[in-house]
Structure formats: C-alpha cells, structure tokens
Amino acid sequence: MPLISAPKNGPPVWITQPQKKHLAVFTSLYVIGLMLSVMAATNLFTENPFQKNYLIMGILLVLAGYRTAGLWLTYFRNQNSNPA
C-alpha cells in the first residue's frame, strides 16, 4: 500500500483519515523544514528570526504548523469516533 493514496472522488485519504505513519512523515517534514528555513534565513542563528524582514517566512511556517496540527486533530477525532 502506498504511503499516500487518493480515492477516485473526494479528498485524499491522508487528509480525511490519517494514520500514525502519515503523522510521523508530515510532522517530521514540518520540523525539518522549520529548522532548515530558520537556519537559512537567519544565517545559522546569528540573527534574530523575529525581525520584520522575516515576516513572510514566519507566516508560511505558521500556516504549515496550522495544517500539521489539523492533521493531528483529524487523527484524534477519527480515533475517538472509531474505537478499536
């Protein structure tokens, strides 16, 4: 079974019914991307990342975190509605 599969109609399964492996992959990608983006933009932590010229990067990182948190919430809602 592929890691990310999509049905013929509707949203992909990893959005509506995420599994633990989906959470592990997307959370690790988010954390790695967050660290690499901050390191690249701030010259390896020699500058403060909370400057006005890093606003767009900050917004993108917050939105990615929001989507990752949404994936976790969907996982927990599905677990509570389908006890095994």
Biopython code that builds the backbone (N, CA, C, O; Angstrom):
import numpy as np
from Bio.PDB.StructureBuilder import StructureBuilder

atoms = [
    (1, "MET", "N", (0.847, -1.176, 0.000)),
    (1, "MET", "CA", (0.000, 0.000, 0.000)),
    (1, "MET", "C", (0.893, 1.240, 0.000)),
    (1, "MET", "O", (1.798, 1.350, 0.827)),
    (2, "PRO", "N", (0.648, 2.167, -0.913)),
    (2, "PRO", "CA", (1.471, 3.383, -0.941)),
    (2, "PRO", "C", (1.234, 4.241, 0.296)),
    (2, "PRO", "O", (0.182, 4.169, 0.933)),
    (3, "LEU", "N", (2.224, 5.042, 0.617)),
    (3, "LEU", "CA", (2.140, 5.886, 1.804)),
    (3, "LEU", "C", (1.002, 6.889, 1.692)),
    (3, "LEU", "O", (0.262, 7.108, 2.651)),
    (4, "ILE", "N", (0.865, 7.496, 0.522)),
    (4, "ILE", "CA", (-0.193, 8.475, 0.305)),
    (4, "ILE", "C", (-1.008, 8.013, -0.895)),
    (4, "ILE", "O", (-0.501, 7.954, -2.015)),
    (5, "SER", "N", (-2.265, 7.688, -0.656)),
    (5, "SER", "CA", (-3.131, 7.247, -1.736)),
    (5, "SER", "C", (-4.368, 8.134, -1.781)),
    (5, "SER", "O", (-4.796, 8.673, -0.761)),
    (6, "ALA", "N", (-4.930, 8.276, -2.961)),
    (6, "ALA", "CA", (-6.105, 9.111, -3.142)),
    (6, "ALA", "C", (-7.219, 8.298, -3.781)),
    (6, "ALA", "O", (-6.977, 7.551, -4.729)),
    (7, "PRO", "N", (-8.437, 8.437, -3.272)),
    (7, "PRO", "CA", (-9.551, 7.758, -3.907)),
    (7, "PRO", "C", (-9.904, 8.439, -5.224)),
    (7, "PRO", "O", (-9.403, 9.523, -5.525)),
    (8, "LYS", "N", (-10.761, 7.803, -5.998)),
    (8, "LYS", "CA", (-11.163, 8.372, -7.292)),
    (8, "LYS", "C", (-11.875, 9.703, -7.110)),
    (8, "LYS", "O", (-11.616, 10.655, -7.847)),
    (9, "ASN", "N", (-12.768, 9.775, -6.135)),
    (9, "ASN", "CA", (-13.538, 11.002, -5.881)),
    (9, "ASN", "C", (-13.318, 11.443, -4.444)),
    (9, "ASN", "O", (-13.270, 10.616, -3.533)),
    (10, "GLY", "N", (-13.187, 12.729, -4.249)),
    (10, "GLY", "CA", (-13.046, 13.253, -2.901)),
    (10, "GLY", "C", (-11.598, 13.534, -2.541)),
    (10, "GLY", "O", (-10.689, 13.325, -3.344)),
    (11, "PRO", "N", (-11.400, 14.012, -1.317)),
    (11, "PRO", "CA", (-10.038, 14.361, -0.885)),
    (11, "PRO", "C", (-9.194, 13.114, -0.645)),
    (11, "PRO", "O", (-9.734, 12.023, -0.467)),
    (12, "PRO", "N", (-7.887, 13.271, -0.639)),
    (12, "PRO", "CA", (-7.008, 12.126, -0.373)),
    (12, "PRO", "C", (-7.267, 11.529, 1.012)),
    (12, "PRO", "O", (-7.705, 12.223, 1.930)),
    (13, "VAL", "N", (-6.993, 10.250, 1.141)),
    (13, "VAL", "CA", (-7.250, 9.544, 2.391)),
    (13, "VAL", "C", (-6.402, 10.102, 3.529)),
    (13, "VAL", "O", (-6.863, 10.144, 4.669)),
    (14, "TRP", "N", (-5.178, 10.528, 3.247)),
    (14, "TRP", "CA", (-4.306, 11.011, 4.317)),
    (14, "TRP", "C", (-4.807, 12.315, 4.925)),
    (14, "TRP", "O", (-4.337, 12.706, 5.993)),
    (15, "ILE", "N", (-5.757, 13.004, 4.273)),
    (15, "ILE", "CA", (-6.345, 14.206, 4.854)),
    (15, "ILE", "C", (-7.548, 13.853, 5.716)),
    (15, "ILE", "O", (-7.703, 14.375, 6.820)),
    (16, "THR", "N", (-8.401, 12.964, 5.210)),
    (16, "THR", "CA", (-9.638, 12.652, 5.917)),
    (16, "THR", "C", (-9.472, 11.553, 6.957)),
    (16, "THR", "O", (-10.190, 11.544, 7.957)),
    (17, "GLN", "N", (-8.538, 10.624, 6.743)),
    (17, "GLN", "CA", (-8.325, 9.518, 7.671)),
    (17, "GLN", "C", (-6.834, 9.248, 7.844)),
    (17, "GLN", "O", (-6.339, 8.209, 7.409)),
    (18, "PRO", "N", (-6.111, 10.179, 8.479)),
    (18, "PRO", "CA", (-4.667, 9.983, 8.618)),
    (18, "PRO", "C", (-4.352, 8.830, 9.572)),
    (18, "PRO", "O", (-5.085, 8.569, 10.526)),
    (19, "GLN", "N", (-3.246, 8.154, 9.288)),
    (19, "GLN", "CA", (-2.761, 7.083, 10.154)),
    (19, "GLN", "C", (-1.497, 7.566, 10.847)),
    (19, "GLN", "O", (-0.999, 8.655, 10.562)),
    (20, "LYS", "N", (-0.978, 6.745, 11.765)),
    (20, "LYS", "CA", (0.223, 7.139, 12.505)),
    (20, "LYS", "C", (1.404, 7.375, 11.577)),
    (20, "LYS", "O", (2.198, 8.285, 11.817)),
    (21, "LYS", "N", (1.540, 6.576, 10.519)),
    (21, "LYS", "CA", (2.671, 6.766, 9.606)),
    (21, "LYS", "C", (2.548, 8.094, 8.859)),
    (21, "LYS", "O", (3.561, 8.727, 8.562)),
    (22, "HIS", "N", (1.317, 8.527, 8.551)),
    (22, "HIS", "CA", (1.136, 9.828, 7.912)),
    (22, "HIS", "C", (1.540, 10.949, 8.867)),
    (22, "HIS", "O", (2.198, 11.912, 8.473)),
    (23, "LEU", "N", (1.134, 10.806, 10.125)),
    (23, "LEU", "CA", (1.502, 11.820, 11.115)),
    (23, "LEU", "C", (3.009, 11.891, 11.300)),
    (23, "LEU", "O", (3.575, 12.980, 11.403)),
    (24, "ALA", "N", (3.655, 10.741, 11.342)),
    (24, "ALA", "CA", (5.111, 10.715, 11.527)),
    (24, "ALA", "C", (5.815, 11.385, 10.347)),
    (24, "ALA", "O", (6.741, 12.173, 10.541)),
    (25, "VAL", "N", (5.381, 11.076, 9.141)),
    (25, "VAL", "CA", (6.026, 11.645, 7.948)),
    (25, "VAL", "C", (5.822, 13.155, 7.884)),
    (25, "VAL", "O", (6.782, 13.907, 7.717)),
    (26, "PHE", "N", (4.583, 13.593, 8.016)),
    (26, "PHE", "CA", (4.314, 15.028, 7.854)),
    (26, "PHE", "C", (4.838, 15.857, 9.018)),
    (26, "PHE", "O", (5.270, 16.991, 8.812)),
    (27, "THR", "N", (4.811, 15.324, 10.224)),
    (27, "THR", "CA", (5.359, 16.060, 11.358)),
    (27, "THR", "C", (6.877, 16.177, 11.242)),
    (27, "THR", "O", (7.440, 17.239, 11.509)),
    (28, "SER", "N", (7.535, 15.099, 10.849)),
    (28, "SER", "CA", (8.991, 15.181, 10.697)),
    (28, "SER", "C", (9.369, 16.108, 9.547)),
    (28, "SER", "O", (10.344, 16.852, 9.653)),
    (29, "LEU", "N", (8.616, 16.076, 8.453)),
    (29, "LEU", "CA", (8.891, 17.006, 7.355)),
    (29, "LEU", "C", (8.682, 18.453, 7.795)),
    (29, "LEU", "O", (9.442, 19.337, 7.402)),
    (30, "TYR", "N", (7.659, 18.697, 8.607)),
    (30, "TYR", "CA", (7.411, 20.049, 9.085)),
    (30, "TYR", "C", (8.547, 20.528, 9.988)),
    (30, "TYR", "O", (9.028, 21.651, 9.836)),
    (31, "VAL", "N", (8.972, 19.691, 10.915)),
    (31, "VAL", "CA", (10.032, 20.093, 11.854)),
    (31, "VAL", "C", (11.355, 20.305, 11.116)),
    (31, "VAL", "O", (12.057, 21.284, 11.370)),
    (32, "ILE", "N", (11.693, 19.403, 10.216)),
    (32, "ILE", "CA", (12.933, 19.555, 9.448)),
    (32, "ILE", "C", (12.868, 20.805, 8.584)),
    (32, "ILE", "O", (13.835, 21.564, 8.518)),
    (33, "GLY", "N", (11.740, 21.026, 7.923)),
    (33, "GLY", "CA", (11.579, 22.231, 7.107)),
    (33, "GLY", "C", (11.642, 23.504, 7.923)),
    (33, "GLY", "O", (12.212, 24.503, 7.483)),
    (34, "LEU", "N", (11.061, 23.473, 9.107)),
    (34, "LEU", "CA", (11.102, 24.624, 10.005)),
    (34, "LEU", "C", (12.540, 24.955, 10.391)),
    (34, "LEU", "O", (12.971, 26.105, 10.306)),
    (35, "MET", "N", (13.271, 23.934, 10.814)),
    (35, "MET", "CA", (14.661, 24.169, 11.238)),
    (35, "MET", "C", (15.523, 24.651, 10.071)),
    (35, "MET", "O", (16.302, 25.591, 10.230)),
    (36, "LEU", "N", (15.397, 24.029, 8.917)),
    (36, "LEU", "CA", (16.210, 24.436, 7.770)),
    (36, "LEU", "C", (15.856, 25.843, 7.298)),
    (36, "LEU", "O", (16.744, 26.609, 6.924)),
    (37, "SER", "N", (14.581, 26.190, 7.310)),
    (37, "SER", "CA", (14.180, 27.534, 6.885)),
    (37, "SER", "C", (14.711, 28.604, 7.826)),
    (37, "SER", "O", (15.202, 29.640, 7.378)),
    (38, "VAL", "N", (14.615, 28.360, 9.118)),
    (38, "VAL", "CA", (15.109, 29.343, 10.086)),
    (38, "VAL", "C", (16.625, 29.454, 9.992)),
    (38, "VAL", "O", (17.170, 30.557, 10.049)),
    (39, "MET", "N", (17.312, 28.319, 9.849)),
    (39, "MET", "CA", (18.776, 28.375, 9.740)),
    (39, "MET", "C", (19.219, 29.103, 8.475)),
    (39, "MET", "O", (20.184, 29.866, 8.504)),
    (40, "ALA", "N", (18.522, 28.873, 7.370)),
    (40, "ALA", "CA", (18.910, 29.518, 6.120)),
    (40, "ALA", "C", (18.620, 31.019, 6.140)),
    (40, "ALA", "O", (19.417, 31.815, 5.644)),
    (41, "ALA", "N", (17.497, 31.396, 6.703)),
    (41, "ALA", "CA", (17.111, 32.804, 6.695)),
    (41, "ALA", "C", (17.893, 33.624, 7.694)),
    (41, "ALA", "O", (18.149, 34.804, 7.454)),
    (42, "THR", "N", (18.282, 33.024, 8.817)),
    (42, "THR", "CA", (18.924, 33.805, 9.877)),
    (42, "THR", "C", (20.426, 33.576, 9.960)),
    (42, "THR", "O", (21.040, 33.914, 10.971)),
    (43, "ASN", "N", (21.021, 33.020, 8.941)),
    (43, "ASN", "CA", (22.465, 32.815, 8.902)),
    (43, "ASN", "C", (22.926, 31.971, 10.092)),
    (43, "ASN", "O", (23.794, 32.375, 10.866)),
    (44, "LEU", "N", (22.322, 30.794, 10.212)),
    (44, "LEU", "CA", (22.643, 29.824, 11.266)),
    (44, "LEU", "C", (22.541, 30.414, 12.673)),
    (44, "LEU", "O", (23.468, 30.302, 13.475)),
    (45, "PHE", "N", (21.418, 31.034, 12.953)),
    (45, "PHE", "CA", (21.066, 31.547, 14.279)),
    (45, "PHE", "C", (21.979, 32.669, 14.776)),
    (45, "PHE", "O", (22.072, 32.888, 15.984)),
    (46, "THR", "N", (22.646, 33.378, 13.882)),
    (46, "THR", "CA", (23.404, 34.543, 14.329)),
    (46, "THR", "C", (22.533, 35.792, 14.336)),
    (46, "THR", "O", (22.905, 36.806, 14.926)),
    (47, "GLU", "N", (21.377, 35.726, 13.684)),
    (47, "GLU", "CA", (20.441, 36.839, 13.669)),
    (47, "GLU", "C", (19.161, 36.425, 14.387)),
    (47, "GLU", "O", (18.867, 35.239, 14.535)),
    (48, "ASN", "N", (18.426, 37.408, 14.818)),
    (48, "ASN", "CA", (17.146, 37.158, 15.471)),
    (48, "ASN", "C", (16.101, 36.824, 14.398)),
    (48, "ASN", "O", (15.928, 37.608, 13.465)),
    (49, "PRO", "N", (15.398, 35.683, 14.501)),
    (49, "PRO", "CA", (14.407, 35.340, 13.481)),
    (49, "PRO", "C", (13.123, 36.171, 13.563)),
    (49, "PRO", "O", (12.292, 36.100, 12.658)),
    (50, "PHE", "N", (12.947, 36.952, 14.628)),
    (50, "PHE", "CA", (11.734, 37.749, 14.804)),
    (50, "PHE", "C", (11.957, 39.183, 14.340)),
    (50, "PHE", "O", (11.727, 40.134, 15.087)),
    (51, "GLN", "N", (12.407, 39.324, 13.102)),
    (51, "GLN", "CA", (12.599, 40.642, 12.513)),
    (51, "GLN", "C", (11.522, 40.878, 11.469)),
    (51, "GLN", "O", (10.897, 39.937, 10.980)),
    (52, "LYS", "N", (11.312, 42.133, 11.135)),
    (52, "LYS", "CA", (10.255, 42.489, 10.198)),
    (52, "LYS", "C", (10.494, 41.903, 8.805)),
    (52, "LYS", "O", (9.535, 41.553, 8.118)),
    (53, "ASN", "N", (11.737, 41.790, 8.381)),
    (53, "ASN", "CA", (12.007, 41.277, 7.043)),
    (53, "ASN", "C", (11.824, 39.763, 6.941)),
    (53, "ASN", "O", (11.926, 39.219, 5.842)),
    (54, "TYR", "N", (11.560, 39.070, 8.038)),
    (54, "TYR", "CA", (11.279, 37.631, 8.011)),
    (54, "TYR", "C", (9.789, 37.354, 8.217)),
    (54, "TYR", "O", (9.412, 36.234, 8.564)),
    (55, "LEU", "N", (8.948, 38.354, 8.008)),
    (55, "LEU", "CA", (7.514, 38.215, 8.267)),
    (55, "LEU", "C", (6.861, 37.184, 7.343)),
    (55, "LEU", "O", (6.077, 36.354, 7.803)),
    (56, "ILE", "N", (7.172, 37.230, 6.065)),
    (56, "ILE", "CA", (6.561, 36.294, 5.111)),
    (56, "ILE", "C", (6.958, 34.864, 5.450)),
    (56, "ILE", "O", (6.116, 33.967, 5.425)),
    (57, "MET", "N", (8.221, 34.642, 5.764)),
    (57, "MET", "CA", (8.661, 33.300, 6.146)),
    (57, "MET", "C", (7.944, 32.844, 7.408)),
    (57, "MET", "O", (7.547, 31.683, 7.507)),
    (58, "GLY", "N", (7.778, 33.721, 8.353)),
    (58, "GLY", "CA", (7.074, 33.387, 9.586)),
    (58, "GLY", "C", (5.620, 33.007, 9.337)),
    (58, "GLY", "O", (5.102, 32.064, 9.935)),
    (59, "ILE", "N", (4.968, 33.750, 8.448)),
    (59, "ILE", "CA", (3.578, 33.438, 8.115)),
    (59, "ILE", "C", (3.480, 32.066, 7.460)),
    (59, "ILE", "O", (2.584, 31.288, 7.787)),
    (60, "LEU", "N", (4.385, 31.763, 6.545)),
    (60, "LEU", "CA", (4.377, 30.453, 5.892)),
    (60, "LEU", "C", (4.619, 29.316, 6.883)),
    (60, "LEU", "O", (3.986, 28.265, 6.789)),
    (61, "LEU", "N", (5.516, 29.519, 7.816)),
    (61, "LEU", "CA", (5.800, 28.491, 8.807)),
    (61, "LEU", "C", (4.623, 28.291, 9.765)),
    (61, "LEU", "O", (4.332, 27.164, 10.164)),
    (62, "VAL", "N", (3.954, 29.369, 10.129)),
    (62, "VAL", "CA", (2.784, 29.255, 10.997)),
    (62, "VAL", "C", (1.653, 28.531, 10.270)),
    (62, "VAL", "O", (0.975, 27.694, 10.867)),
    (63, "LEU", "N", (1.443, 28.838, 9.003)),
    (63, "LEU", "CA", (0.396, 28.153, 8.238)),
    (63, "LEU", "C", (0.706, 26.668, 8.063)),
    (63, "LEU", "O", (-0.201, 25.838, 8.123)),
    (64, "ALA", "N", (1.962, 26.329, 7.850)),
    (64, "ALA", "CA", (2.335, 24.915, 7.758)),
    (64, "ALA", "C", (2.115, 24.209, 9.092)),
    (64, "ALA", "O", (1.672, 23.060, 9.121)),
    (65, "GLY", "N", (2.418, 24.881, 10.182)),
    (65, "GLY", "CA", (2.163, 24.315, 11.505)),
    (65, "GLY", "C", (0.674, 24.156, 11.773)),
    (65, "GLY", "O", (0.251, 23.187, 12.403)),
    (66, "TYR", "N", (-0.110, 25.097, 11.298)),
    (66, "TYR", "CA", (-1.562, 25.014, 11.448)),
    (66, "TYR", "C", (-2.109, 23.793, 10.713)),
    (66, "TYR", "O", (-2.975, 23.091, 11.235)),
    (67, "ARG", "N", (-1.613, 23.539, 9.515)),
    (67, "ARG", "CA", (-2.073, 22.377, 8.741)),
    (67, "ARG", "C", (-1.613, 21.077, 9.395)),
    (67, "ARG", "O", (-2.357, 20.097, 9.409)),
    (68, "THR", "N", (-0.404, 21.058, 9.932)),
    (68, "THR", "CA", (0.089, 19.865, 10.624)),
    (68, "THR", "C", (-0.736, 19.596, 11.873)),
    (68, "THR", "O", (-1.065, 18.445, 12.164)),
    (69, "ALA", "N", (-1.073, 20.643, 12.612)),
    (69, "ALA", "CA", (-1.924, 20.478, 13.797)),
    (69, "ALA", "C", (-3.315, 19.996, 13.394)),
    (69, "ALA", "O", (-3.923, 19.201, 14.111)),
    (70, "GLY", "N", (-3.823, 20.463, 12.263)),
    (70, "GLY", "CA", (-5.111, 19.998, 11.773)),
    (70, "GLY", "C", (-5.095, 18.527, 11.433)),
    (70, "GLY", "O", (-6.080, 17.819, 11.646)),
    (71, "LEU", "N", (-3.971, 18.064, 10.902)),
    (71, "LEU", "CA", (-3.824, 16.642, 10.601)),
    (71, "LEU", "C", (-3.868, 15.817, 11.883)),
    (71, "LEU", "O", (-4.496, 14.759, 11.919)),
    (72, "TRP", "N", (-3.202, 16.295, 12.937)),
    (72, "TRP", "CA", (-3.227, 15.611, 14.235)),
    (72, "TRP", "C", (-4.636, 15.608, 14.821)),
    (72, "TRP", "O", (-5.087, 14.588, 15.341)),
    (73, "LEU", "N", (-5.333, 16.736, 14.741)),
    (73, "LEU", "CA", (-6.695, 16.800, 15.274)),
    (73, "LEU", "C", (-7.625, 15.843, 14.537)),
    (73, "LEU", "O", (-8.466, 15.196, 15.162)),
    (74, "THR", "N", (-7.485, 15.748, 13.228)),
    (74, "THR", "CA", (-8.291, 14.812, 12.453)),
    (74, "THR", "C", (-8.006, 13.384, 12.874)),
    (74, "THR", "O", (-8.924, 12.571, 12.977)),
    (75, "TYR", "N", (-6.742, 13.070, 13.118)),
    (75, "TYR", "CA", (-6.374, 11.730, 13.559)),
    (75, "TYR", "C", (-7.050, 11.393, 14.891)),
    (75, "TYR", "O", (-7.627, 10.315, 15.036)),
    (76, "PHE", "N", (-6.982, 12.311, 15.864)),
    (76, "PHE", "CA", (-7.567, 12.050, 17.173)),
    (76, "PHE", "C", (-9.091, 12.002, 17.124)),
    (76, "PHE", "O", (-9.705, 11.224, 17.854)),
    (77, "ARG", "N", (-9.706, 12.815, 16.284)),
    (77, "ARG", "CA", (-11.162, 12.751, 16.133)),
    (77, "ARG", "C", (-11.585, 11.409, 15.549)),
    (77, "ARG", "O", (-12.578, 10.830, 15.989)),
    (78, "ASN", "N", (-10.846, 10.910, 14.568)),
    (78, "ASN", "CA", (-11.158, 9.615, 13.980)),
    (78, "ASN", "C", (-10.933, 8.491, 14.987)),
    (78, "ASN", "O", (-11.690, 7.520, 14.995)),
    (79, "GLN", "N", (-9.916, 8.597, 15.831)),
    (79, "GLN", "CA", (-9.660, 7.581, 16.832)),
    (79, "GLN", "C", (-10.775, 7.530, 17.869)),
    (79, "GLN", "O", (-11.168, 6.452, 18.315)),
    (80, "ASN", "N", (-11.285, 8.703, 18.253)),
    (80, "ASN", "CA", (-12.356, 8.762, 19.258)),
    (80, "ASN", "C", (-13.692, 8.284, 18.697)),
    (80, "ASN", "O", (-14.502, 7.712, 19.427)),
    (81, "SER", "N", (-13.930, 8.516, 17.397)),
    (81, "SER", "CA", (-15.206, 8.111, 16.810)),
    (81, "SER", "C", (-15.212, 6.631, 16.397)),
    (81, "SER", "O", (-16.280, 6.035, 16.252)),
    (82, "ASN", "N", (-14.021, 6.035, 16.206)),
    (82, "ASN", "CA", (-13.911, 4.625, 15.805)),
    (82, "ASN", "C", (-13.044, 3.855, 16.797)),
    (82, "ASN", "O", (-11.913, 3.502, 16.465)),
    (83, "PRO", "N", (-13.540, 3.587, 18.002)),
    (83, "PRO", "CA", (-12.703, 2.852, 18.941)),
    (83, "PRO", "C", (-12.478, 1.411, 18.462)),
    (83, "PRO", "O", (-13.409, 0.734, 18.024)),
    (84, "ALA", "N", (-11.245, 0.969, 18.554)),
    (84, "ALA", "CA", (-10.926, -0.388, 18.071)),
    (84, "ALA", "C", (-10.825, -1.382, 19.191)),
    (84, "ALA", "O", (-10.564, -2.561, 18.950)),
]
sb = StructureBuilder()
sb.init_structure("model")
sb.init_model(0)
sb.init_chain("A")
sb.init_seg("    ")
for serial, (resi, resn, name, xyz) in enumerate(atoms, 1):
    if name == "N":
        sb.init_residue(resn, " ", resi, " ")
    sb.init_atom(name, np.array(xyz, "f"), 0.0, 1.0, " ", f" {name:<3s}", serial, name[0])
structure = sb.get_structure()
